[in-house]
């Protein structure tokens, strides 16, 4: 029987963390699989840490990681995978929008299909605004059109991954991870599981518009160089337009069919257009350079303040880590 870990990153989830633990634990106790929980506290500033410490003190199968500060959702998921030693892992959020009661069905599908990945596809998004639903759809379709790797539409990080995927994931060294994209990039057999995305059980979303834009832009830059080609295409188009206008105004001045000296509006428009193209191109280049700058610094993705209930590594594993 394959062992299972449920990885749950959380940040300021004091309103739902007890219910998240209760419901998830209740599901795991019904499974024949050996199962454990891995909560990753991403530098919460509310009572999330103290509540998790209290739960971990009562339940030795609740493994707990506290970050030294808030590093972000993707580093928290990464830490959970790095600390997972089971045959299977399910990644889900603490807000209960991904219902833990679906875990047995996901496991059954994985066993039936002998899949390496079961990615959960949202049939509906309860509690999300029309703006968030529409921008999410636009994001996934834009990513598919721009990236060399095709991603499943309308999915999040809610998914099952097996040991082979986890081992390959641990080999990936980039720090600005877009995890659902990387798992698609790894390949092997991946199958969909369709479900209804529930409304939050409590608290507020940790992904406001500003963070969603930053997340989307980083994902796009990490998985595609098409923005660079787009910027080059815009620059080339602007150059052709400028050359055509120069020829037009020159010939118009010679043959009298254009009054190039009286076009204040057209001059301002063209200056604005060319300036916008240049700034856009510089911005795209700057974004890629910024990513390279972050990667070359080689800082760790996260720093752990404390771990609870994890078994001590044996001597052989310590030697492997030293290598």
C-alpha positions as CSV (number, residue, x, y, z in Angstrom):
1,X,0.0,0.0,0.0
2,X,1.4,3.4,-1.1
3,X,2.1,5.9,1.7
4,X,0.6,9.4,1.3
5,X,1.4,12.9,2.5
6,X,-0.9,15.9,2.2
7,X,1.1,19.1,1.8
8,X,-0.7,22.2,2.9
9,X,1.0,25.7,2.7
10,X,-0.7,28.4,4.8
11,X,-0.3,32.1,5.5
12,X,-2.5,33.9,8.0
13,X,-5.2,31.2,8.0
14,X,-6.2,31.4,11.7
15,X,-9.9,31.4,10.8
16,X,-9.8,28.1,8.9
17,X,-6.7,26.2,10.1
18,X,-8.4,24.1,12.7
19,X,-11.2,23.2,10.4
20,X,-8.7,22.4,7.6
21,X,-6.9,20.0,10.0
22,X,-10.1,18.4,11.3
23,X,-11.6,17.7,7.8
24,X,-8.3,16.6,6.3
25,X,-7.4,14.4,9.3
26,X,-10.9,12.8,9.2
27,X,-10.4,11.8,5.6
28,X,-6.9,10.4,6.1
29,X,-8.2,8.2,9.0
30,X,-10.6,6.5,6.6
31,X,-7.8,5.5,4.1
32,X,-6.0,2.2,4.1
33,X,-2.9,4.1,3.1
34,X,-0.3,5.2,5.7
35,X,-0.9,8.9,5.7
36,X,0.5,12.1,7.2
37,X,0.1,15.8,7.0
38,X,2.8,18.4,6.2
39,X,1.8,22.0,7.1
40,X,4.1,24.7,5.9
41,X,3.6,28.0,7.8
42,X,4.7,30.7,5.4
43,X,5.6,33.3,8.0
44,X,2.1,33.9,9.3
45,X,1.7,37.0,11.5
46,X,-1.6,36.0,13.1
47,X,-2.3,33.0,15.4
48,X,-1.7,30.4,12.6
49,X,1.7,29.4,14.1
50,X,0.4,28.9,17.6
51,X,-2.6,26.9,16.5
52,X,-0.4,24.6,14.3
53,X,2.0,24.2,17.3
54,X,-0.9,23.2,19.4
55,X,-2.2,20.7,16.9
56,X,1.3,19.2,16.2
57,X,1.8,18.7,20.0
58,X,-1.2,16.4,20.0
59,X,-0.7,14.7,16.6
60,X,2.7,13.2,15.8
61,X,1.6,12.6,12.2
62,X,1.3,16.3,11.7
63,X,4.7,17.4,10.4
64,X,5.2,21.1,10.7
65,X,7.5,23.6,9.0
66,X,7.7,27.3,10.1
67,X,9.5,29.7,7.8
68,X,11.5,32.6,9.2
69,X,9.3,35.1,7.3
70,X,6.8,35.1,4.4
71,X,8.5,33.7,1.3
72,X,5.4,33.1,-0.8
73,X,3.1,30.2,-1.7
74,X,5.4,28.5,-4.3
75,X,8.4,28.3,-1.9
76,X,6.1,26.9,0.7
77,X,4.9,24.2,-1.6
78,X,8.5,23.5,-2.6
79,X,9.5,23.1,1.0
80,X,6.7,20.6,1.5
81,X,7.9,18.5,-1.5
82,X,11.5,18.7,-0.3
83,X,10.5,17.3,3.1
84,X,8.1,14.6,1.7
85,X,9.4,11.0,1.8
86,X,6.1,9.2,1.0
87,X,5.2,7.4,-2.2
88,X,2.5,9.9,-3.1
89,X,1.8,13.5,-2.2
90,X,-1.3,15.7,-2.6
91,X,-0.8,19.5,-2.6
92,X,-3.8,21.6,-1.5
93,X,-4.4,24.9,0.2
94,X,-5.6,25.4,3.8
95,X,-8.6,27.6,2.9
96,X,-10.7,24.5,2.0
97,X,-11.5,25.7,-1.5
98,X,-9.9,22.4,-2.5
99,X,-12.2,19.9,-0.5
100,X,-10.1,17.3,1.3
101,X,-13.1,14.9,1.0
102,X,-12.0,14.4,-2.7
103,X,-8.7,12.7,-1.6
104,X,-10.1,9.1,-1.8
105,X,-11.4,9.7,-5.3
106,X,-8.1,11.2,-6.5
107,X,-6.2,8.2,-5.1
108,X,-8.6,5.8,-6.8
109,X,-8.1,7.6,-10.1
110,X,-4.3,7.5,-9.7
111,X,-4.3,3.8,-9.0
112,X,-6.7,3.1,-11.9
113,X,-4.7,5.0,-14.4
114,X,-1.3,4.2,-12.9
115,X,-0.7,8.0,-13.3
116,X,2.3,10.0,-12.1
117,X,0.2,13.1,-11.8
118,X,-3.5,13.7,-11.2
119,X,-4.2,17.4,-11.7
120,X,-7.5,18.8,-10.5
121,X,-9.5,20.8,-13.0
122,X,-12.0,23.3,-11.8
123,X,-15.5,22.8,-13.4
124,X,-16.7,25.9,-11.5
125,X,-15.1,28.5,-9.1
126,X,-17.5,29.1,-6.2
127,X,-17.0,32.4,-4.4
128,X,-14.7,33.9,-7.0
129,X,-15.7,37.2,-8.7
130,X,-16.4,37.4,-12.4
131,X,-13.2,39.4,-12.8
132,X,-11.1,36.7,-11.1
133,X,-12.7,33.9,-13.1
134,X,-12.3,35.8,-16.4
135,X,-8.7,36.8,-15.8
136,X,-7.8,33.3,-14.7
137,X,-9.2,31.9,-17.9
138,X,-7.3,34.5,-19.9
139,X,-4.1,33.7,-18.0
140,X,-4.1,30.0,-18.7
141,X,-5.0,30.4,-22.4
142,X,-2.3,33.1,-22.8
143,X,0.3,30.8,-21.1
144,X,-0.6,28.0,-23.5
145,X,-0.3,30.2,-26.5
146,X,3.0,31.7,-25.4
147,X,4.8,28.7,-23.9
148,X,6.5,25.7,-25.5
149,X,5.0,23.5,-22.9
150,X,1.2,23.0,-22.9
151,X,-0.5,23.4,-19.5
152,X,-3.9,22.0,-18.5
153,X,-6.5,24.7,-18.4
154,X,-8.3,25.9,-15.3
155,X,-6.0,24.1,-12.8
156,X,-4.2,25.3,-9.7
157,X,-1.7,23.6,-7.4
158,X,-4.3,21.1,-6.2
159,X,-2.9,17.8,-7.5
160,X,-1.4,14.4,-6.7
161,X,2.2,13.7,-7.6
162,X,4.0,10.4,-7.1
163,X,7.6,9.7,-6.0
164,X,9.0,9.8,-9.5
165,X,7.7,13.4,-10.0
166,X,8.9,14.5,-6.6
167,X,12.4,13.2,-7.2
168,X,12.6,14.9,-10.6
169,X,11.2,18.1,-9.0
170,X,14.0,18.1,-6.4
171,X,16.5,18.2,-9.2
172,X,15.1,21.6,-10.5
173,X,17.4,24.4,-9.3
174,X,15.5,27.6,-10.3
175,X,14.2,29.7,-7.5
176,X,11.3,31.5,-9.0
177,X,9.3,28.4,-9.4
178,X,5.9,28.1,-11.1
179,X,5.2,24.7,-9.7
180,X,2.1,23.7,-11.8
181,X,4.1,24.6,-14.9
182,X,7.2,22.7,-13.8
183,X,5.1,19.6,-13.1
184,X,3.7,19.8,-16.6
185,X,7.2,20.3,-18.0
186,X,8.5,17.1,-16.1
187,X,6.0,15.0,-18.1
188,X,5.2,11.3,-17.6
189,X,1.6,10.2,-17.3
190,X,-0.7,13.0,-16.2
191,X,-4.5,12.7,-16.0
192,X,-7.3,15.2,-15.1
193,X,-9.7,15.0,-12.2
194,X,-12.7,17.3,-12.4
195,X,-14.2,19.0,-9.4
196,X,-16.0,22.0,-8.1
197,X,-13.8,24.7,-6.6
198,X,-15.5,25.7,-3.3
199,X,-15.7,29.2,-1.7
200,X,-13.2,30.0,1.0
201,X,-14.2,28.6,4.4
202,X,-13.0,31.8,6.1
203,X,-10.5,34.7,5.9
204,X,-9.5,36.6,2.8
205,X,-7.7,35.6,-0.3
206,X,-3.9,35.9,-0.2
207,X,-3.7,36.6,-3.9
208,X,-4.9,40.2,-4.6
209,X,-4.7,41.7,-8.0
210,X,-1.1,42.9,-7.5
211,X,0.2,39.4,-6.5
212,X,-1.8,37.7,-9.3
213,X,-0.1,40.0,-11.9
214,X,3.3,39.4,-10.5
215,X,2.7,35.7,-10.4
216,X,1.4,35.6,-14.0
217,X,4.3,37.7,-15.3
218,X,6.9,35.5,-13.6
219,X,5.3,32.3,-14.9
220,X,5.3,33.7,-18.4
221,X,8.9,34.8,-18.3
222,X,10.1,31.5,-16.9
223,X,8.3,29.4,-19.5
224,X,8.5,31.4,-22.7
225,X,10.9,33.7,-24.7
226,X,8.0,34.8,-26.9
227,X,7.7,38.2,-25.1
228,X,11.2,38.9,-26.3
229,X,10.2,38.1,-29.8
230,X,7.1,40.2,-29.5
231,X,9.1,43.2,-28.3
232,X,11.5,42.7,-31.3
233,X,8.5,42.5,-33.6
234,X,7.0,45.7,-32.1
235,X,10.3,47.5,-32.6
236,X,10.6,46.3,-36.2
237,X,7.0,47.4,-36.9
238,X,7.7,50.8,-35.3
239,X,10.8,51.2,-37.5
240,X,8.8,50.3,-40.7
241,X,6.1,52.8,-39.7
242,X,8.6,55.5,-39.0
243,X,10.4,54.9,-42.3
244,X,7.1,54.9,-44.3
245,X,6.1,58.2,-42.7
246,X,9.4,59.7,-43.4
247,X,9.1,58.8,-47.1
248,X,5.5,60.0,-47.2
249,X,6.3,63.4,-45.7
250,X,9.4,63.9,-47.8
251,X,7.6,63.1,-51.1
252,X,4.6,65.2,-49.9
253,X,6.8,68.2,-49.3
254,X,8.4,67.8,-52.8
255,X,5.2,67.2,-54.7
256,X,2.8,69.2,-52.6
257,X,0.3,66.6,-51.6
258,X,1.2,66.7,-47.8
259,X,1.6,69.6,-45.4
260,X,4.2,68.1,-43.1
261,X,4.8,71.4,-41.3
262,X,1.3,71.7,-39.8
263,X,0.8,68.3,-38.1
264,X,1.2,69.0,-34.4
265,X,-1.3,66.2,-33.5
266,X,0.4,63.7,-35.7
267,X,3.8,64.6,-34.3
268,X,2.7,64.2,-30.7
269,X,0.9,60.9,-31.6
270,X,4.0,59.4,-33.3
271,X,6.3,60.5,-30.5
272,X,4.0,58.9,-28.0
273,X,3.7,55.7,-30.1
274,X,7.5,55.3,-30.6
275,X,8.2,56.2,-27.0
276,X,5.7,53.6,-25.8
277,X,7.2,50.9,-28.1
278,X,10.7,51.7,-26.7
279,X,9.6,51.6,-23.1
280,X,7.6,48.4,-23.6
281,X,10.7,46.7,-25.2
282,X,13.0,48.0,-22.4
283,X,10.5,46.7,-19.8
284,X,10.4,43.2,-21.3
285,X,14.1,43.1,-21.4
286,X,14.4,44.4,-17.9
287,X,12.0,41.7,-16.6
288,X,14.1,39.0,-18.1
289,X,17.3,40.6,-16.8
290,X,15.7,40.8,-13.3
291,X,14.9,37.1,-13.4
292,X,18.5,36.3,-14.4
293,X,19.7,38.6,-11.6
294,X,17.6,36.8,-9.0
295,X,18.8,33.4,-10.2
296,X,22.5,34.3,-10.2
297,X,22.4,35.4,-6.6
298,X,21.6,31.8,-5.8
299,X,19.9,32.7,-2.5
300,X,17.8,29.9,-0.9
301,X,14.1,29.8,-1.8
302,X,13.1,29.8,1.8
303,X,14.6,29.7,5.3
304,X,13.2,27.4,8.0
305,X,12.8,28.7,11.5
306,X,11.6,25.5,13.1
307,X,10.5,22.0,12.2
308,X,8.2,19.7,14.3
309,X,7.5,16.0,14.2
310,X,9.9,15.1,11.4
311,X,11.9,11.9,12.0
312,X,15.6,12.3,12.5
313,X,17.5,11.4,9.3
314,X,19.7,8.3,9.6
315,X,23.5,8.3,9.1
316,X,23.3,7.1,5.4
317,X,20.9,9.9,4.4
318,X,23.1,12.4,6.1
319,X,26.0,11.2,4.0
320,X,23.9,11.5,0.9
321,X,23.0,15.1,1.8
322,X,26.7,16.0,2.4
323,X,27.5,14.7,-1.1
